[in-house]
Amino acid sequence: MRAVPPPSLTEPPTAAQKTILVVDDEATLRELVRVVLGDGYRFVEAEDGEQALELARGEPPDLIVLDVMLPRLNGLEVLAELRRDEALKTVPVVIVTAWSHAESLAVSSGADHFVSKPFDPDDLKGPVEELLAR
């Protein structure tokens, strides 16, 4: 399967617009992330770990919002691959997962921030804005 961006995302990003790769196997959660973060970004979506790596390698995003529980490659495996890839190792990654005991593992594996599901919108929006401002 391939990621299909919403129709409004088919236009190329403006110079100031940051690209966020949202990786979650549930379409409703990908949509929630888009809504929480707002219209100021260009979103690319993946529903499994292999697709996430393919999209990131094809066009490196400015930030990745990554679930842990994914088909094909889980989020921690994706994170490990990202951190080994010279072109992607510095891309900020925010882990968002219901698997609450994954926080220490995610951070020690190279995640820049961890958010537990369900989450308050500010718990995601604030860290994303901070990481993109760096």
ZALUM-452156 format. One record per residue: x, y, z of N, C-alpha, C in turn; residue in one letter; chain. Coordinates in Angstrom, 1 decimal, decimal comma, always signed. Each point is the difference from the previous one (the first is absolute). Layout:
<recs>
<rec n_u="X" n_v="Y" n_w="Z" ca_u="X" ca_v="Y" ca_w="Z" c_u="X" c_v="Y" c_w="Z" residu="A" chaine="A"/>
...
</recs>
This chain:
<recs>
<rec n_u="+0,8" n_v="-1,2" n_w="+0,0" ca_u="-0,8" ca_v="+1,2" ca_w="+0,0" c_u="+0,9" c_v="+1,2" c_w="+0,0" residu="M" chaine="A"/>
<rec n_u="-0,5" n_v="+1,1" n_w="-0,6" ca_u="+0,8" ca_v="+1,2" ca_w="+0,0" c_u="-0,8" c_v="+1,1" c_w="+0,7" residu="R" chaine="A"/>
<rec n_u="+0,7" n_v="+1,0" n_w="+0,5" ca_u="-0,6" ca_v="+1,1" ca_w="+0,7" c_u="-0,7" c_v="+0,9" c_w="-1,0" residu="A" chaine="A"/>
<rec n_u="-1,2" n_v="+0,4" n_w="+0,4" ca_u="-0,8" ca_v="+0,9" ca_w="-0,9" c_u="-0,2" c_v="+1,2" c_w="+0,8" residu="V" chaine="A"/>
<rec n_u="+0,6" n_v="+1,1" n_w="-0,4" ca_u="-0,2" ca_v="+1,3" ca_w="+0,8" c_u="-1,4" c_v="+0,5" c_w="-0,3" residu="P" chaine="A"/>
<rec n_u="-0,5" n_v="+0,8" n_w="+1,0" ca_u="-1,3" ca_v="+0,6" ca_w="-0,3" c_u="+0,2" c_v="+1,0" c_w="-1,2" residu="P" chaine="A"/>
<rec n_u="-1,1" n_v="+0,2" n_w="-0,7" ca_u="+0,1" ca_v="+0,9" ca_w="-1,3" c_u="+0,7" c_v="+1,3" c_w="+0,2" residu="P" chaine="A"/>
<rec n_u="-0,1" n_v="+0,6" n_w="+1,2" ca_u="+0,6" ca_v="+1,3" ca_w="+0,2" c_u="+1,5" c_v="-0,1" c_w="+0,1" residu="S" chaine="A"/>
<rec n_u="+0,5" n_v="-1,2" n_w="+0,1" ca_u="+1,5" ca_v="-0,2" ca_w="+0,1" c_u="+0,7" c_v="-0,3" c_w="-1,3" residu="L" chaine="A"/>
<rec n_u="-0,7" n_v="+0,0" n_w="-1,1" ca_u="+0,6" ca_v="-0,3" ca_w="-1,2" c_u="+0,8" c_v="+1,1" c_w="-0,6" residu="T" chaine="A"/>
<rec n_u="-0,2" n_v="+1,3" n_w="+0,5" ca_u="+0,8" ca_v="+1,1" ca_w="-0,4" c_u="+1,4" c_v="-0,1" c_w="+0,6" residu="E" chaine="A"/>
<rec n_u="+1,0" n_v="+0,5" n_w="-0,7" ca_u="+1,4" ca_v="-0,1" ca_w="+0,6" c_u="+0,0" c_v="+1,0" c_w="+1,2" residu="P" chaine="A"/>
<rec n_u="+0,8" n_v="-0,4" n_w="+1,0" ca_u="+0,1" ca_v="+0,9" ca_w="+1,2" c_u="+0,7" c_v="+1,3" c_w="-0,3" residu="P" chaine="A"/>
<rec n_u="-0,4" n_v="+1,0" n_w="+0,7" ca_u="+0,6" ca_v="+1,3" ca_w="-0,1" c_u="+1,4" c_v="-0,1" c_w="+0,7" residu="T" chaine="A"/>
<rec n_u="+0,8" n_v="+1,0" n_w="-0,3" ca_u="+1,4" ca_v="+0,0" ca_w="+0,6" c_u="-0,1" c_v="-0,1" c_w="+1,5" residu="A" chaine="A"/>
<rec n_u="-1,0" n_v="+0,7" n_w="+0,6" ca_u="+0,0" ca_v="+0,1" ca_w="+1,5" c_u="-0,8" c_v="-1,2" c_w="+0,6" residu="A" chaine="A"/>
<rec n_u="-0,7" n_v="-0,8" n_w="-0,8" ca_u="-0,8" ca_v="-1,1" ca_w="+0,5" c_u="+0,9" c_v="-1,2" c_w="+0,3" residu="Q" chaine="A"/>
<rec n_u="-0,2" n_v="-0,5" n_w="+1,2" ca_u="+0,8" ca_v="-1,2" ca_w="+0,4" c_u="-0,8" c_v="-1,3" c_w="-0,3" residu="K" chaine="A"/>
<rec n_u="+0,7" n_v="-1,0" n_w="-0,3" ca_u="-0,6" ca_v="-1,3" ca_w="-0,4" c_u="+0,0" c_v="-0,9" c_w="+1,3" residu="T" chaine="A"/>
<rec n_u="-1,1" n_v="-0,6" n_w="+0,3" ca_u="-0,1" ca_v="-0,9" ca_w="+1,2" c_u="-0,5" c_v="-1,4" c_w="-0,6" residu="I" chaine="A"/>
<rec n_u="+0,8" n_v="-1,0" n_w="+0,3" ca_u="-0,4" ca_v="-1,4" ca_w="-0,4" c_u="-0,7" c_v="-0,5" c_w="+1,3" residu="L" chaine="A"/>
<rec n_u="-1,3" n_v="-0,4" n_w="-0,2" ca_u="-0,8" ca_v="-0,6" ca_w="+1,0" c_u="-0,2" c_v="-1,5" c_w="-0,2" residu="V" chaine="A"/>
<rec n_u="+0,5" n_v="-0,8" n_w="+0,9" ca_u="+0,0" ca_v="-1,4" ca_w="-0,2" c_u="-0,8" c_v="-0,7" c_w="+1,1" residu="V" chaine="A"/>
<rec n_u="-1,2" n_v="-0,5" n_w="-0,4" ca_u="-0,9" ca_v="-0,7" ca_w="+0,9" c_u="-0,8" c_v="-1,0" c_w="-0,9" residu="D" chaine="A"/>
<rec n_u="-0,3" n_v="-1,2" n_w="+0,5" ca_u="-0,8" ca_v="-0,9" ca_w="-0,8" c_u="-1,5" c_v="+0,3" c_w="+0,0" residu="D" chaine="A"/>
<rec n_u="-0,4" n_v="+1,0" n_w="+0,9" ca_u="-1,4" ca_v="+0,4" ca_w="+0,0" c_u="-0,2" c_v="+1,3" c_w="-0,6" residu="E" chaine="A"/>
<rec n_u="-0,8" n_v="+0,1" n_w="-1,0" ca_u="-0,3" ca_v="+1,2" ca_w="-0,8" c_u="-0,5" c_v="+1,1" c_w="+0,9" residu="A" chaine="A"/>
<rec n_u="-0,9" n_v="-0,4" n_w="+1,0" ca_u="-0,6" ca_v="+1,0" ca_w="+0,9" c_u="+1,1" c_v="+0,7" c_w="+0,8" residu="T" chaine="A"/>
<rec n_u="+1,0" n_v="-0,7" n_w="+0,4" ca_u="+1,0" ca_v="+0,6" ca_w="+0,8" c_u="+1,0" c_v="+0,9" c_w="-0,8" residu="L" chaine="A"/>
<rec n_u="+0,2" n_v="-0,4" n_w="-1,3" ca_u="+0,8" ca_v="+0,9" ca_w="-0,9" c_u="-0,8" c_v="+1,3" c_w="-0,2" residu="R" chaine="A"/>
<rec n_u="-1,3" n_v="-0,1" n_w="-0,1" ca_u="-0,8" ca_v="+1,2" ca_w="-0,2" c_u="+0,0" c_v="+0,8" c_w="+1,3" residu="E" chaine="A"/>
<rec n_u="-0,1" n_v="-0,6" n_w="+1,1" ca_u="+0,1" ca_v="+0,7" ca_w="+1,3" c_u="+1,3" c_v="+0,8" c_w="+0,1" residu="L" chaine="A"/>
<rec n_u="+1,1" n_v="-0,6" n_w="-0,4" ca_u="+1,3" ca_v="+0,7" ca_w="+0,1" c_u="-0,1" c_v="+1,2" c_w="-0,9" residu="V" chaine="A"/>
<rec n_u="-0,5" n_v="-0,2" n_w="-1,3" ca_u="-0,1" ca_v="+1,2" ca_w="-0,9" c_u="-0,8" c_v="+1,1" c_w="+0,6" residu="R" chaine="A"/>
<rec n_u="-1,2" n_v="-0,4" n_w="+0,6" ca_u="-0,9" ca_v="+1,1" ca_w="+0,5" c_u="+0,7" c_v="+0,7" c_w="+1,2" residu="V" chaine="A"/>
<rec n_u="+0,6" n_v="-0,8" n_w="+0,9" ca_u="+0,7" ca_v="+0,6" ca_w="+1,2" c_u="+1,1" c_v="+1,0" c_w="-0,4" residu="V" chaine="A"/>
<rec n_u="+0,8" n_v="-0,4" n_w="-1,0" ca_u="+1,1" ca_v="+0,8" ca_w="-0,4" c_u="-0,4" c_v="+1,2" c_w="-0,9" residu="L" chaine="A"/>
<rec n_u="-1,1" n_v="-0,1" n_w="-0,7" ca_u="-0,5" ca_v="+1,1" ca_w="-0,7" c_u="+0,4" c_v="+0,1" c_w="-1,5" residu="G" chaine="A"/>
<rec n_u="-0,4" n_v="+1,0" n_w="-0,7" ca_u="+0,1" ca_v="+0,2" ca_w="-1,4" c_u="+1,4" c_v="+0,5" c_w="-0,4" residu="D" chaine="A"/>
<rec n_u="+0,9" n_v="+0,4" n_w="+0,9" ca_u="+1,2" ca_v="+0,6" ca_w="-0,4" c_u="+1,1" c_v="-1,0" c_w="-0,5" residu="G" chaine="A"/>
<rec n_u="-0,3" n_v="-1,2" n_w="-0,1" ca_u="+0,9" ca_v="-1,0" ca_w="-0,4" c_u="-0,4" c_v="-0,8" c_w="-1,3" residu="Y" chaine="A"/>
<rec n_u="+0,9" n_v="-0,6" n_w="-0,6" ca_u="-0,3" ca_v="-1,0" ca_w="-1,1" c_u="+0,2" c_v="-1,3" c_w="+0,7" residu="R" chaine="A"/>
<rec n_u="-1,1" n_v="-0,9" n_w="-0,2" ca_u="+0,1" ca_v="-1,3" ca_w="+0,7" c_u="+0,1" c_v="-1,1" c_w="-1,1" residu="F" chaine="A"/>
<rec n_u="+0,8" n_v="-1,0" n_w="+0,3" ca_u="+0,2" ca_v="-1,2" ca_w="-0,7" c_u="-0,3" c_v="-1,1" c_w="+0,9" residu="V" chaine="A"/>
<rec n_u="-0,7" n_v="-1,0" n_w="-0,4" ca_u="-0,5" ca_v="-1,1" ca_w="+0,9" c_u="+0,4" c_v="-1,3" c_w="-0,5" residu="E" chaine="A"/>
<rec n_u="+0,3" n_v="-0,9" n_w="+1,0" ca_u="+0,3" ca_v="-1,4" ca_w="-0,2" c_u="-0,7" c_v="-0,8" c_w="+1,0" residu="A" chaine="A"/>
<rec n_u="-0,4" n_v="-1,2" n_w="-0,4" ca_u="-0,8" ca_v="-0,9" ca_w="+0,9" c_u="+0,8" c_v="-1,2" c_w="+0,5" residu="E" chaine="A"/>
<rec n_u="+1,3" n_v="-0,1" n_w="-0,4" ca_u="+0,8" ca_v="-1,1" ca_w="+0,6" c_u="+1,5" c_v="+0,5" c_w="+0,0" residu="D" chaine="A"/>
<rec n_u="+0,8" n_v="-0,8" n_w="+0,6" ca_u="+1,4" ca_v="+0,4" ca_w="+0,2" c_u="+0,8" c_v="+0,0" c_w="-1,3" residu="G" chaine="A"/>
<rec n_u="-0,2" n_v="-0,9" n_w="-0,9" ca_u="+0,7" ca_v="-0,1" ca_w="-1,2" c_u="-0,4" c_v="+1,2" c_w="-0,9" residu="E" chaine="A"/>
<rec n_u="-1,2" n_v="+0,3" n_w="-0,1" ca_u="-0,5" ca_v="+1,2" ca_w="-0,7" c_u="+0,6" c_v="+1,3" c_w="+0,5" residu="Q" chaine="A"/>
<rec n_u="+0,1" n_v="+0,1" n_w="+1,3" ca_u="+0,5" ca_v="+1,2" ca_w="+0,7" c_u="+1,5" c_v="+0,2" c_w="-0,5" residu="A" chaine="A"/>
<rec n_u="+0,8" n_v="-1,1" n_w="+0,0" ca_u="+1,4" ca_v="+0,1" ca_w="-0,4" c_u="+0,1" c_v="+0,4" c_w="-1,5" residu="L" chaine="A"/>
<rec n_u="-0,8" n_v="-0,6" n_w="-0,8" ca_u="+0,0" ca_v="+0,3" ca_w="-1,4" c_u="-0,3" c_v="+1,5" c_w="-0,3" residu="E" chaine="A"/>
<rec n_u="-1,1" n_v="+0,5" n_w="+0,7" ca_u="-0,4" ca_v="+1,4" ca_w="-0,2" c_u="+1,1" c_v="+0,9" c_w="+0,6" residu="L" chaine="A"/>
<rec n_u="+0,6" n_v="-0,3" n_w="+1,1" ca_u="+1,0" ca_v="+0,9" ca_w="+0,6" c_u="+1,3" c_v="+0,0" c_w="-0,8" residu="A" chaine="A"/>
<rec n_u="+0,3" n_v="-1,1" n_w="-0,6" ca_u="+1,2" ca_v="-0,1" ca_w="-0,9" c_u="-0,2" c_v="+0,7" c_w="-1,3" residu="R" chaine="A"/>
<rec n_u="-1,2" n_v="+0,0" n_w="-0,5" ca_u="-0,4" ca_v="+0,6" ca_w="-1,2" c_u="+0,0" c_v="+1,5" c_w="+0,1" residu="G" chaine="A"/>
<rec n_u="-0,5" n_v="+0,5" n_w="+1,0" ca_u="+0,0" ca_v="+1,5" ca_w="+0,3" c_u="+0,1" c_v="+0,2" c_w="+1,5" residu="E" chaine="A"/>
<rec n_u="+1,2" n_v="+0,2" n_w="+0,5" ca_u="+0,2" ca_v="+0,2" ca_w="+1,5" c_u="-1,0" c_v="+1,0" c_w="+0,5" residu="P" chaine="A"/>
<rec n_u="-0,7" n_v="-0,4" n_w="+1,0" ca_u="-0,9" ca_v="+1,0" ca_w="+0,7" c_u="+0,7" c_v="+0,9" c_w="+1,0" residu="P" chaine="A"/>
<rec n_u="-0,6" n_v="+1,0" n_w="+0,5" ca_u="+0,6" ca_v="+0,9" ca_w="+1,0" c_u="-0,2" c_v="-0,6" c_w="+1,4" residu="D" chaine="A"/>
<rec n_u="-1,0" n_v="-0,9" n_w="+0,1" ca_u="-0,3" ca_v="-0,6" ca_w="+1,3" c_u="-0,9" c_v="-1,3" c_w="-0,3" residu="L" chaine="A"/>
<rec n_u="+0,1" n_v="-1,0" n_w="+0,9" ca_u="-0,8" ca_v="-1,2" ca_w="-0,1" c_u="-0,8" c_v="-0,2" c_w="+1,3" residu="I" chaine="A"/>
<rec n_u="-1,3" n_v="-0,2" n_w="-0,1" ca_u="-0,8" ca_v="-0,4" ca_w="+1,1" c_u="-0,2" c_v="-1,5" c_w="-0,3" residu="V" chaine="A"/>
<rec n_u="+0,5" n_v="-0,9" n_w="+1,0" ca_u="+0,1" ca_v="-1,4" ca_w="-0,2" c_u="-0,7" c_v="-0,8" c_w="+1,1" residu="L" chaine="A"/>
<rec n_u="-0,9" n_v="-0,9" n_w="-0,4" ca_u="-0,6" ca_v="-0,9" ca_w="+0,9" c_u="+1,0" c_v="-1,2" c_w="+0,2" residu="D" chaine="A"/>
<rec n_u="-0,2" n_v="-0,7" n_w="+1,1" ca_u="+0,9" ca_v="-1,2" ca_w="+0,3" c_u="-0,6" c_v="-1,2" c_w="-0,6" residu="V" chaine="A"/>
<rec n_u="-1,3" n_v="-0,2" n_w="+0,2" ca_u="-0,7" ca_v="-1,3" ca_w="-0,4" c_u="-0,4" c_v="+0,2" c_w="-1,5" residu="M" chaine="A"/>
<rec n_u="+0,9" n_v="-0,5" n_w="-0,9" ca_u="-0,3" ca_v="+0,1" ca_w="-1,4" c_u="+0,2" c_v="-1,4" c_w="-0,7" residu="L" chaine="A"/>
<rec n_u="-0,7" n_v="-0,2" n_w="-1,1" ca_u="+0,2" ca_v="-1,2" ca_w="-0,8" c_u="+1,4" c_v="+0,1" c_w="-0,7" residu="P" chaine="A"/>
<rec n_u="+0,5" n_v="-1,2" n_w="-0,4" ca_u="+1,2" ca_v="-0,2" ca_w="-0,8" c_u="+1,3" c_v="+0,4" c_w="+0,8" residu="R" chaine="A"/>
<rec n_u="+0,2" n_v="+1,2" n_w="+0,4" ca_u="+1,1" ca_v="+0,4" ca_w="+0,8" c_u="-0,6" c_v="+0,8" c_w="+1,1" residu="L" chaine="A"/>
<rec n_u="+0,3" n_v="-0,3" n_w="+1,3" ca_u="-0,6" ca_v="+0,9" ca_w="+1,1" c_u="+0,7" c_v="+1,3" c_w="+0,0" residu="N" chaine="A"/>
<rec n_u="-0,5" n_v="+0,9" n_w="+0,8" ca_u="+0,5" ca_v="+1,4" ca_w="+0,1" c_u="+1,4" c_v="+0,0" c_w="+0,5" residu="G" chaine="A"/>
<rec n_u="+0,4" n_v="-0,8" n_w="+0,9" ca_u="+1,4" ca_v="-0,1" ca_w="+0,6" c_u="+1,0" c_v="-0,5" c_w="-1,1" residu="L" chaine="A"/>
<rec n_u="-0,5" n_v="-0,9" n_w="-0,8" ca_u="+0,9" ca_v="-0,4" ca_w="-1,1" c_u="+0,2" c_v="+1,1" c_w="-1,0" residu="E" chaine="A"/>
<rec n_u="-1,1" n_v="+0,7" n_w="-0,3" ca_u="+0,1" ca_v="+1,1" ca_w="-0,9" c_u="+0,9" c_v="+1,1" c_w="+0,5" residu="V" chaine="A"/>
<rec n_u="-0,1" n_v="+0,3" n_w="+1,3" ca_u="+0,8" ca_v="+1,0" ca_w="+0,7" c_u="+1,5" c_v="-0,5" c_w="-0,1" residu="L" chaine="A"/>
<rec n_u="+0,3" n_v="-1,2" n_w="+0,2" ca_u="+1,4" ca_v="-0,5" ca_w="-0,1" c_u="+0,5" c_v="+0,2" c_w="-1,4" residu="A" chaine="A"/>
<rec n_u="-0,8" n_v="-0,3" n_w="-1,0" ca_u="+0,4" ca_v="+0,2" ca_w="-1,4" c_u="+0,3" c_v="+1,4" c_w="-0,3" residu="E" chaine="A"/>
<rec n_u="-0,9" n_v="+0,9" n_w="+0,5" ca_u="+0,1" ca_v="+1,4" ca_w="-0,3" c_u="+1,4" c_v="+0,5" c_w="+0,6" residu="L" chaine="A"/>
<rec n_u="+0,3" n_v="-0,4" n_w="+1,2" ca_u="+1,2" ca_v="+0,4" ca_w="+0,7" c_u="+1,3" c_v="-0,5" c_w="-0,6" residu="R" chaine="A"/>
<rec n_u="-0,1" n_v="-1,1" n_w="-0,8" ca_u="+1,1" ca_v="-0,5" ca_w="-0,7" c_u="+0,2" c_v="+0,6" c_w="-1,4" residu="R" chaine="A"/>
<rec n_u="-1,0" n_v="+0,7" n_w="-0,5" ca_u="+0,0" ca_v="+0,6" ca_w="-1,4" c_u="+0,6" c_v="+1,4" c_w="+0,1" residu="D" chaine="A"/>
<rec n_u="+1,1" n_v="+0,2" n_w="-0,7" ca_u="+0,7" ca_v="+1,3" ca_w="+0,0" c_u="-0,9" c_v="+1,2" c_w="-0,3" residu="E" chaine="A"/>
<rec n_u="-0,9" n_v="-0,2" n_w="-1,0" ca_u="-0,9" ca_v="+1,0" ca_w="-0,5" c_u="-1,2" c_v="+0,3" c_w="+1,0" residu="A" chaine="A"/>
<rec n_u="-0,3" n_v="-1,0" n_w="+0,9" ca_u="-1,1" ca_v="+0,2" ca_w="+0,8" c_u="+0,3" c_v="+0,0" c_w="+1,5" residu="L" chaine="A"/>
<rec n_u="+1,2" n_v="-0,3" n_w="+0,4" ca_u="+0,3" ca_v="-0,2" ca_w="+1,4" c_u="-0,3" c_v="+1,3" c_w="+0,9" residu="K" chaine="A"/>
<rec n_u="+0,0" n_v="+1,2" n_w="-0,6" ca_u="-0,3" ca_v="+1,1" ca_w="+0,8" c_u="-1,4" c_v="+0,5" c_w="+0,0" residu="T" chaine="A"/>
<rec n_u="-0,9" n_v="-0,7" n_w="-0,8" ca_u="-1,4" ca_v="+0,4" ca_w="-0,1" c_u="-0,6" c_v="-0,2" c_w="+1,4" residu="V" chaine="A"/>
<rec n_u="-0,7" n_v="+1,0" n_w="+0,6" ca_u="-0,6" ca_v="-0,2" ca_w="+1,3" c_u="-1,1" c_v="-1,1" c_w="-0,1" residu="P" chaine="A"/>
<rec n_u="-0,1" n_v="-0,8" n_w="+1,0" ca_u="-1,1" ca_v="-1,0" ca_w="+0,0" c_u="-0,7" c_v="+0,1" c_w="+1,3" residu="V" chaine="A"/>
<rec n_u="-1,3" n_v="+0,1" n_w="-0,1" ca_u="-0,9" ca_v="+0,0" ca_w="+1,2" c_u="-0,8" c_v="-1,4" c_w="+0,0" residu="V" chaine="A"/>
<rec n_u="+0,3" n_v="-0,7" n_w="+1,0" ca_u="-0,7" ca_v="-1,3" ca_w="+0,1" c_u="-1,4" c_v="+0,2" c_w="+0,7" residu="I" chaine="A"/>
<rec n_u="-1,1" n_v="-0,4" n_w="-0,6" ca_u="-1,3" ca_v="+0,1" ca_w="+0,6" c_u="-0,6" c_v="-1,4" c_w="+0,0" residu="V" chaine="A"/>
<rec n_u="-0,2" n_v="-0,5" n_w="+1,2" ca_u="-0,5" ca_v="-1,4" ca_w="+0,1" c_u="-0,8" c_v="-0,3" c_w="+1,3" residu="T" chaine="A"/>
<rec n_u="-0,8" n_v="-1,0" n_w="-0,1" ca_u="-0,8" ca_v="-0,4" ca_w="+1,2" c_u="+0,9" c_v="-0,9" c_w="+0,9" residu="A" chaine="A"/>
<rec n_u="+1,1" n_v="-0,5" n_w="-0,6" ca_u="+0,9" ca_v="-0,9" ca_w="+0,7" c_u="+0,8" c_v="+0,8" c_w="+1,0" residu="W" chaine="A"/>
<rec n_u="-0,5" n_v="+0,4" n_w="+1,1" ca_u="+0,6" ca_v="+0,9" ca_w="+0,9" c_u="+1,3" c_v="-0,4" c_w="+0,6" residu="S" chaine="A"/>
<rec n_u="+0,3" n_v="-1,3" n_w="+0,1" ca_u="+1,3" ca_v="-0,4" ca_w="+0,6" c_u="+1,1" c_v="+0,1" c_w="-1,1" residu="H" chaine="A"/>
<rec n_u="-0,3" n_v="+0,5" n_w="-1,2" ca_u="+1,0" ca_v="+0,1" ca_w="-1,0" c_u="+0,8" c_v="+1,3" c_w="+0,1" residu="A" chaine="A"/>
<rec n_u="-0,4" n_v="+0,9" n_w="+0,9" ca_u="+0,6" ca_v="+1,3" ca_w="+0,1" c_u="+1,5" c_v="+0,0" c_w="+0,1" residu="E" chaine="A"/>
<rec n_u="+0,5" n_v="-0,7" n_w="+1,0" ca_u="+1,5" ca_v="-0,1" ca_w="+0,2" c_u="+0,7" c_v="-0,6" c_w="-1,1" residu="S" chaine="A"/>
<rec n_u="-0,6" n_v="-1,1" n_w="-0,6" ca_u="+0,6" ca_v="-0,7" ca_w="-1,1" c_u="+0,0" c_v="+1,0" c_w="-1,3" residu="L" chaine="A"/>
<rec n_u="-1,1" n_v="+0,7" n_w="-0,2" ca_u="-0,1" ca_v="+0,9" ca_w="-1,1" c_u="+1,1" c_v="+1,1" c_w="+0,1" residu="A" chaine="A"/>
<rec n_u="+0,1" n_v="+0,6" n_w="+1,2" ca_u="+1,0" ca_v="+1,1" ca_w="+0,2" c_u="+1,4" c_v="-0,5" c_w="-0,1" residu="V" chaine="A"/>
<rec n_u="+0,3" n_v="-1,2" n_w="+0,5" ca_u="+1,3" ca_v="-0,5" ca_w="+0,0" c_u="+0,3" c_v="-0,5" c_w="-1,5" residu="S" chaine="A"/>
<rec n_u="-1,0" n_v="-0,2" n_w="-0,8" ca_u="+0,2" ca_v="-0,4" ca_w="-1,4" c_u="+0,2" c_v="+1,2" c_w="-0,9" residu="S" chaine="A"/>
<rec n_u="-0,2" n_v="+1,2" n_w="+0,5" ca_u="+0,2" ca_v="+1,2" ca_w="-0,8" c_u="-1,2" c_v="+0,9" c_w="-0,2" residu="G" chaine="A"/>
<rec n_u="-1,1" n_v="-0,3" n_w="+0,6" ca_u="-1,2" ca_v="+0,9" ca_w="-0,2" c_u="+0,3" c_v="+1,3" c_w="+0,7" residu="A" chaine="A"/>
<rec n_u="-0,5" n_v="+1,1" n_w="-0,6" ca_u="+0,2" ca_v="+1,3" ca_w="+0,5" c_u="-1,1" c_v="+0,3" c_w="+1,0" residu="D" chaine="A"/>
<rec n_u="-1,1" n_v="-0,6" n_w="+0,0" ca_u="-1,1" ca_v="+0,2" ca_w="+0,9" c_u="-0,9" c_v="-1,2" c_w="+0,0" residu="H" chaine="A"/>
<rec n_u="-0,8" n_v="-0,2" n_w="+1,1" ca_u="-0,9" ca_v="-1,1" ca_w="+0,2" c_u="-1,3" c_v="+0,6" c_w="+0,4" residu="F" chaine="A"/>
<rec n_u="-1,1" n_v="-0,5" n_w="-0,6" ca_u="-1,4" ca_v="+0,4" ca_w="+0,4" c_u="-0,8" c_v="-1,2" c_w="+0,1" residu="V" chaine="A"/>
<rec n_u="-0,7" n_v="-0,2" n_w="+1,2" ca_u="-0,9" ca_v="-1,2" ca_w="+0,2" c_u="-1,3" c_v="+0,3" c_w="-0,6" residu="S" chaine="A"/>
<rec n_u="-0,6" n_v="-1,1" n_w="-0,6" ca_u="-1,4" ca_v="+0,1" ca_w="-0,5" c_u="-0,9" c_v="-0,5" c_w="+1,2" residu="K" chaine="A"/>
<rec n_u="-1,2" n_v="+0,5" n_w="+0,2" ca_u="-0,5" ca_v="+1,2" ca_w="-0,7" c_u="+0,8" c_v="+1,2" c_w="+0,5" residu="P" chaine="A"/>
<rec n_u="+0,1" n_v="+1,1" n_w="-0,8" ca_u="+0,8" ca_v="+1,1" ca_w="+0,3" c_u="-0,8" c_v="+1,3" c_w="+0,0" residu="F" chaine="A"/>
<rec n_u="+0,4" n_v="+1,0" n_w="+0,8" ca_u="-0,6" ca_v="+1,3" ca_w="-0,1" c_u="+0,7" c_v="+0,7" c_w="-1,2" residu="D" chaine="A"/>
<rec n_u="-0,8" n_v="+0,7" n_w="-0,8" ca_u="+0,6" ca_v="+0,7" ca_w="-1,2" c_u="+1,3" c_v="+0,8" c_w="+0,3" residu="P" chaine="A"/>
<rec n_u="+0,0" n_v="+0,7" n_w="+1,2" ca_u="+1,2" ca_v="+0,7" ca_w="+0,3" c_u="+1,3" c_v="-0,8" c_w="+0,3" residu="D" chaine="A"/>
<rec n_u="-0,3" n_v="-1,3" n_w="+0,4" ca_u="+1,1" ca_v="-0,9" ca_w="+0,2" c_u="+0,8" c_v="-0,4" c_w="-1,3" residu="D" chaine="A"/>
<rec n_u="-0,7" n_v="+0,2" n_w="-1,1" ca_u="+0,6" ca_v="-0,3" ca_w="-1,3" c_u="+0,4" c_v="+1,3" c_w="-0,7" residu="L" chaine="A"/>
<rec n_u="-0,9" n_v="+1,0" n_w="+0,0" ca_u="+0,3" ca_v="+1,2" ca_w="-0,7" c_u="+1,2" c_v="+0,8" c_w="+0,5" residu="K" chaine="A"/>
<rec n_u="+0,1" n_v="+0,1" n_w="+1,3" ca_u="+1,1" ca_v="+0,8" ca_w="+0,6" c_u="+1,4" c_v="-0,6" c_w="-0,4" residu="G" chaine="A"/>
<rec n_u="+0,2" n_v="-1,3" n_w="+0,2" ca_u="+1,3" ca_v="-0,6" ca_w="-0,3" c_u="+0,3" c_v="+0,0" c_w="-1,5" residu="P" chaine="A"/>
<rec n_u="-1,0" n_v="-0,2" n_w="-0,9" ca_u="+0,2" ca_v="+0,1" ca_w="-1,4" c_u="+0,5" c_v="+1,4" c_w="-0,4" residu="V" chaine="A"/>
<rec n_u="-0,7" n_v="+1,0" n_w="+0,5" ca_u="+0,4" ca_v="+1,4" ca_w="-0,3" c_u="+1,4" c_v="+0,3" c_w="+0,5" residu="E" chaine="A"/>
<rec n_u="+0,4" n_v="-0,5" n_w="+1,1" ca_u="+1,3" ca_v="+0,2" ca_w="+0,6" c_u="+1,1" c_v="-0,7" c_w="-0,9" residu="E" chaine="A"/>
<rec n_u="-0,3" n_v="-1,2" n_w="-0,3" ca_u="+1,0" ca_v="-0,8" ca_w="-0,8" c_u="+0,1" c_v="+0,6" c_w="-1,4" residu="L" chaine="A"/>
<rec n_u="-1,0" n_v="+0,5" n_w="-0,6" ca_u="+0,1" ca_v="+0,6" ca_w="-1,3" c_u="+0,6" c_v="+1,4" c_w="+0,0" residu="L" chaine="A"/>
<rec n_u="+0,0" n_v="+0,6" n_w="+1,1" ca_u="+0,6" ca_v="+1,4" ca_w="+0,2" c_u="+1,6" c_v="-0,1" c_w="+0,1" residu="A" chaine="A"/>
<rec n_u="+0,4" n_v="-1,2" n_w="+0,3" ca_u="+1,5" ca_v="-0,2" ca_w="+0,2" c_u="+0,8" c_v="+0,2" c_w="-1,3" residu="R" chaine="A"/>
</recs>
